[in-house]
């Protein structure tokens, strides 16, 4: 993310602001920026007296301000990091008075996860003027595979498109969780290597054959045998393969197939751009569109909506998830 790089670059260059208010739904970058400040603003020998870690559940705004107004001891600056500051959401606006006239020798870092402060109110405007406000937005699922590739390329790795997709489908959009798994892979795979689907299966426990990505592909190519083999596996392992996730991914896939049908320009480049997918996967949508005409795709989307309702116990007499999925697959593949 360019904004994160700019913040890090400014700090490295000595352009350090008195307040960093880090907020938003995605905690990964909030943690990364606060960790960078934690490790790099003060020298190790300065941290004992001049670096404080506070937690929102244990302090008040007055406590934070009192710590921030202290002068550093035998150092140019002090750093005050407030973790879990969202616990102070009811009183956070009280920080406005300090933000209006912050202590120049203090670097106050406020980690306000999963929430945002109101941009119309005083605190946001004052911090934006006198410090840095960073909003960490949740990534869409179609952005995460590219994020994985960027993170790995920074460590001189690359990854197979299928392997990246497996990680996204298994771990979702939680960047911290994905990053933890990538760090584990880096410990056992030499730098400069390509991470493969086999390595994902061996080291993270995601089956390269029995997963939503392979199910989607089997349905798209009308490979009934493979599709039913995968859903039988899902039925036997429901905790590892929640029906709601499978239906959501199939709904997304067929919505994109419907979009593909409507494209006048079906070149690989244009399809990848419009559908926001890796060009490697364009052939999957081309083949699915061949097997499922536009009218049929619309009917399948309706079937998926119906299955989603049943999966939530509405009108399904508490059918097992495996039975709902098998019934859905019979209707989709005829």
N, C-alpha and C positions, 0 to 999 in steps of 0.2 A: 504494500500500500504506500503510495507516494507521500501521503501526509505523515505517516510514521517515519519514513526515511528522512523527511525534512526536519522533523522534531529531533531525531537522533543526530542528524548532521549539524543542526544549530547548536546543540549541546556540546558536541565534539569541538565545534569552532569557538566555543566560549560565549555564545549568545544564549545565556541561561535566564529564563524568566522566573519571577518570584512565585508564580502559581501555575500549576498544571492540573486542570480539572479534567479527569479522564472518565468518560461516561459512555453508556450504551449497552446494547443487548449482547454483544460478543465480547466475552471477558479476555480472550486470548491477547489482543493487542494492548488492552489496559494493563495486563500483567507484564507484557514485554516492555512497555515504556517505563513502567514503575521499576522493574528490575534493572533496566539500563541506568536509570537515574541512581538507584540504590548502589550500583556497582561502580559508577564512573564519575559522579560529581565530586565526591570527596576521596582523598587518598586514604589508604587503610589506616594509617596512624591518626587520622583526623576523626574517624568514625566513632570512636569510643565516647567522646563527649559531645559530638555534633550531629549525630544521626539518630533519629527517633522513629520508632514504628508504633503507631497507634491503631486501635480497632474501633470502628464505629459503634459497636455494641457496648463498648466499655467506657466511652468518653462522651462529653458534650461538646457543643460548638465552642463554648467558653474555654474548655480544656485545650482544644485544638489551637485557638487563638493565643492562649497563654503560652503554649509551647512555641508557636510560630513567632511570637514577639521577643523571645529570648535572643541574646546576642551569642554568636559563636565563640568558642574558647580556643585560642591559639590556632585559628583557621579563618579563611576569608568568608566561608559560608557555613550554614548548618542546613541539614535536610530533614524535613518532617514528612513522613509518609503515612497517610491515613487509609488503611485497608477497610473494605466493607463499609464504605461511607454511606451507602444506600440505607443503612440502618438508621441514619439520621435524616431521612427524607422529610420528616415533619418539621424539622427545625433548620434545614440546610440553608434557607434564605438568610438566616442570621449571620452567615459568613460574609455577607455583602459588605458590612462595615469594615472588616479587615481587608477584604479584597480591594476596597476603594483606596486604601493607603497601606499596602503590604510592606512588611519589613524587607528592605532591599538585600539584606545579608541572609535571608531565609529562602529556601526552595521548598514550597509547600506542594505536596503531591496528593491529590484527592482522588481515590479510586472508587468510583460510583457505578458499580456494576449492575447490569440488567435493567437500568432505568435511565431516564434523562431528566435534566432540570428544564423548567419552562423557559423557553427562549424569549418570552415576552417580559419576564421578570428581571428585577434589578441584578441579581447575582450573575446570571448569564451575561448580561451586557457589560458589567464591570470586569468580570474575569476575561471576557473576550478583549477588552480594552487593555488591561494591565498584565495579562498572562496568556495562557494557552488553554483553549477548550478543544478537546478532542472527542469526537463521537465515534465509537466503534460499532459499526452497523453489522447486523447479522448477514452473513452471506447467503445468497440463494444457492440451492443445490447445484444448479448448472454452472456455478462459479467455482465450486470447491475443488474439482479435479484440476483446474488450471492453477489454483492456489497451491495444491500439492506439488505440481510440477515446478512451480517457481521456487517454493521452499527447498525442494530437493536439488534444484539446479544451483542454488546458492551454496550447497555443500558438495557440489561436483558429482551429483547423482542424476540419473534420469529414471523414468518409470514407464512401463508399458501402459498404454491407454486403458486396457482391460483391468490391470492391477489398480490403477488410480480409481476407476469406476467401482471396483469391488470395495475399496476403502470407503468411498462416499456412501455406497448403499448399505454397508455394514455399520458404519460409525456415524452417519448423518452429517450434519453441518457443524458439529462441535469441534472447532479448530484445535482447542487444547487437547481433546481426546485423540484427534488424528495426529497431532504433533507428537504426543507421547508414544504412539505406535511407530511413527517414523523414527524417533530417537532410538527405539529398541532395534529397529531394522539396521540403523547405521552402526550399531555396536557389532553386528555380525556380518554385515555386507561391506566389502572394501569400497572406499571412496573411488569414484570414477566408474562404478558399475551401473548396470541397468537393473532396477528392481522389477521382478517378474511376478506374474500371477501365482506361480508355483511357490515362490518365496513368501508371498502373502499368506498362502494356504498353510505352509509349513510353520511359519513363525507367529502368525496372528490368529490362526484358527478359523479363517474364513474359507469355506469350501469353494474351490474354483469351478466346480461342476454344479453344485446345488446351492444356487444363490439367485436373487431376484434379477440380476443382470442376465444370467443364462436362461432364466424362465422367460424373460422379455424377448430374448433373441429366439428362443424355441417357438414362442407364439408367433413372433413376426415372420418366421420362415415356415410356419405351419408344420413344425416337426412335433406331431402329436405324441409320439412315443417318448421323446425327451421331455416334453412339457409335463406329461403325466408322471414320469419318473421323479421329476423335481418336486411336484406338488405332493406326491406321496411322502417324499423325504420331509417336506415342510410339515405335513400332517403329523409325522412321527416326532418332530422337533419343534413344536409350536412356540416355545419360549424363545428360541433362537431365531425364529422366522415369523414375527407377528403378522397376522393377516392384514391389519390396518396399514402396515408399511407396504406389503405386496400390492394391495389394491391402489394405494396412493401412487406407487411407481408405475403401475400399469395404466392408471388414469393419465398420468403425466405423459407417458409414452404415446398413447393413442390420441391424446390431444395434440401432440406434436405431429403425429401421422396425418391427422385431419388438417393441420396447418400446412403440411407438406403438399397435400393434394391441391391446396389453393394457391400454391406458388406458381407464377408464370415462368419464372427462371429457376429451373431445377438443377443448375450446375452445383458441383460439390461445394464450391466456395460460397455461393449464395445461400444454399441450404444450411450450411454450418453457421453462417452469420445470422440468419433469421431465426433458426431454431436454437441458437446459442449452444451448439454442441461441438465436440472435437470433430474435425473433418474425417477422422478415422472411422467414426460411427455413422457417417452419412449413408453408407451402403445398407445399413440395417433398416433405415427408414425408407429407402428406395424399394427394398424387397418387401417390407411390410405393406407399403402402399400398393404394390403389385398384387399381393394376396388379399388385401382388404380394400375394396373400393370405398369411395367417400361415404356413400349411404350406409354401408356396412359399419364403417368406423363410428359414425354417429350413433348407430344402434348399440355398438359395443360400449361406448361411453355411458349410455343410459343403463346398460347392464352393470357396469362398474359402480354407478351411483346406487343402484339397487343392492348390490352386494355389500357396499359400504354401510348402508342402513341395516342390513341383516347382521353384519359383523358387530353392530352395536346393540344387538338384541331386539331390534324392532321387527316384528312380523316374521321371526325366524324360529320361534319356539326354542330358543337357545341351542340352535344347531351347532355341532362342533365346527371349529374354524376350518378344519380339513374338508368337511363336507360342503361348506359354503364355497370354498375355493374349487373343489372338483366340479360342483354344479356350474360355477361361473365358467370354468374352462370348457366344459361341454358346450355351453351356449356360445362362447366366443369362437371356438374352432369347428363347431358344427359336427 
